Amino acid sequence: MRLREEMPDFPGITEWINGQATKADLAGSPVLVHIWSVSCYMCKESMPSINEWRDQYAANGLKVIGIHMPHSEKDTDIEMIKKAIAEQHLTHPIAIDNDRRTVDAFQNEYVPAFYLFDEALQLRHFQAGEKGLQLVKKRLFRILGIEEES
């Protein structure tokens, strides 16, 4: 996806955990879409930050959506995914995308991957890999209109 492109829908989701989200539900709010995989170690490393942002910036309107993208056939085991969701304290909506139709709509090949959209649901920042969390946070602050923490 290119910057300023509109957020795609969530086609072909196998199952939603912690509630379902639609593009219409998200309109008017900044949105962080976090794409991850149950077998990805780096994904698990980034989850505490995602949870912290979800809780800390909800009052600023931030919505967080997780999308589980399988890396192998083993990663399509929904019970294993649900266990990881519980262990990682992911309470935001998680889309299980076993057919990879949503990640294809996002033109994504990476985990972890972070897509940050503004209130108009236009892409404002994309980052792949856990090392980019500081860059995501910097852009998140800008979109939310809050001062950077020192």
Secondary structure by P-SEA (a helix, b strand, c coil): ccccccccccccccccccccccccccccbbbbbbbbbcccaaaaaaaaaaaaaaaaccccbbbbbbbbbbcccccccaaaaaaaaaaaccccbbbbcccaaaaaaaccccccbbbbbccccccccccccccaaaaaaaaaaaaacccccc
